[in-house]
Amino acid sequence: MIYALVKSAFETGCLSVASESLIRQILAIRSFQSSEMEAIAKLEAALKRGEVQREACPSTLLESFAVFHKSV
């Protein structure tokens, strides 16, 4: 599921609020494969570089990913 959400963000150049919400839910319940974290890291890097834009507030996703990375 994460791969599809990340792929869509790269294809459209935009991470939708809905996709971001699904990613957060998947991370919260830890329902993902460890290899999917690489896709999330690539998305996070693209967001920081401005290659992918967000519909939501710019800082909240990065903060939530950072919290998640610290807990793994």
C-alpha positions, 0 to 999 in steps of 0.5 A: 500500500505504501509503495502505491501511495508514494508512487502516486505522489511522485507521478503527480508531484503532489502528496494528497491529504488523503494519501498522507492520512493513509500513510500516517494510519499505516505507520501508526498501526505498524502495518508495513514491511521494513522495505517500505520505509525506504519508499517513505524515506525517498518521499520525505527527501523529495518533499524536503527538496521540493520535488513533491508538494503537499496539500497539507501544512508543510511541516507536519508530515516531516515531523510525524515521520521523524517521530516514527523513525526515532521509535523504530 
